[in-house]
Amino acid sequence: MGSSIDQFLKDSLKVEPHPDKIRIVALEEGITLLGFRVFHYHRLLKRSNARRIAKRFEKFRKLCNNSKMKKEEAVTNFEGWFAYAEFTNTYNLRNMLMNEYNDLLSESKPKTC
């Protein structure tokens, strides 16, 4: 970083950036922050997070089929992830997972999935 920027951060804001964690990038590249890819006008979910939640739902399905997980636990987990994903441009992914989730919960077993 430029020396005038470094000096401003140190003097005015009392902040010293980590030399390995700061870099200047073009807006088109976006930045990774809290599991999102943040661009100038939109946010995307990192691909690894989308794959992880798909695997997690499959795990929930297996646990529910074996009566090792209660329906309430699956609902809580799904709703938490869904709220997180709503901050991004993931309309199609959320709809696809919502359909799978509804299929999971529509089974007729009481108290378990």
Stockholm file with secondary structure:
# STOCKHOLM 1.0

chainA/1-113         MGSSIDQFLKDSLKVEPHPDKIRIVALEEGITLLGFRVFHYHRLLKRSNARRIAKRFEKFRKLCNNSKMKKEEAVTNFEGWFAYAEFTNTYNLRNMLMNEYNDLLSESKPKTC
#=GR chainA/1-113 SS CCHHHHHHHHHTSCCCCCTTSCCCCCTTTCEEETTEEECSSCEEECHHHHHHHHHHHHHHHHHHHTTCSBHHHHHHHHHHHHHHHTTSSCHHHHHHHHHHHHHHHTSCCSSBC
#=GC SS_cons         CCHHHHHHHHHTSCCCCCTTSCCCCCTTTCEEETTEEECSSCEEECHHHHHHHHHHHHHHHHHHHTTCSBHHHHHHHHHHHHHHHTTSSCHHHHHHHHHHHHHHHTSCCSSBC
//
